[in-house]
Amino acid sequence: MKNKKILSVMLGLTAMVPLALGTPVMAWGPDRPTYTMEAPADHATFNSITNNAALGDERDFVRIVEVDSGDSFTSEQELEADKEYAVYIYYHNDASETYNDEAHGYAGVARDVRVISYFPDSIKAGERKQIDGIVSASNADPKTVWDEAHITAKEDLTIEYVEGTARIYNQWGTNERLLSDSLFTEDGVFIGLDELNGVILGCDKYAGQVIYRLKTAAVTEPTTPVVPVETPDPELPKELPTTGPIEIALAVVVVIALVAGVIYWRKSSKAVKKVTKSVHGRKSKK
């Protein structure tokens, strides 16, 4: 078990992000027997070695880092808006390589090995949530192990999976193989060495990791749409006035009468003025 290169994980085309190493949160489970690199297990079991040269305690196997930050993977991460984060899930069948052969009944070979991960789709300011990683095998003891990385945020954020980033990394034929979105369901995805067939042999040279990316965005308050105020149409009369021939004739008669009245008034006014003037003239002659 001398190969440690398995823990160098490529993030992006050129950058290599170092693994981990801060104080573990120990949010793992279940409680189980532990082993060391010098004294591995005699049966298939996952992530139970406490002195992995690169990882430390393998029970703390889910970690996170901001992409392109140059930081190390950690079990605690504060998220910021418009950033991408890489989630790391380590797997290692801790059986000694001795137990991989027929003579030992293939006791070290893990079968139906799956990886599952869950993450929240949002986080509020001041909240503390978790990203879960689960590794299971039908013949491992225990059959399922789990761990979590914790995230916080100073503002309300949404969290989304970056499509096409979930990949397996190892030294075998499946290295950098794209994993389906079933990773985020209760069924999970099979992992493997040269094929994704769920078979992982015992020994650290068969270990590896699943890595995927998440992106964040600030939660914006919905804006209230401006509703235009509609000006009501002027009210129309329920009935339009009747404008038949008789009504038109009457209107003409009325107009003529009015005109005649005006003319008569003007003539009468002039006659009155003339008579008045004549009378005044006679009085002045006396």
Disulfide bonds with the S-S distance in Angstrom:
none
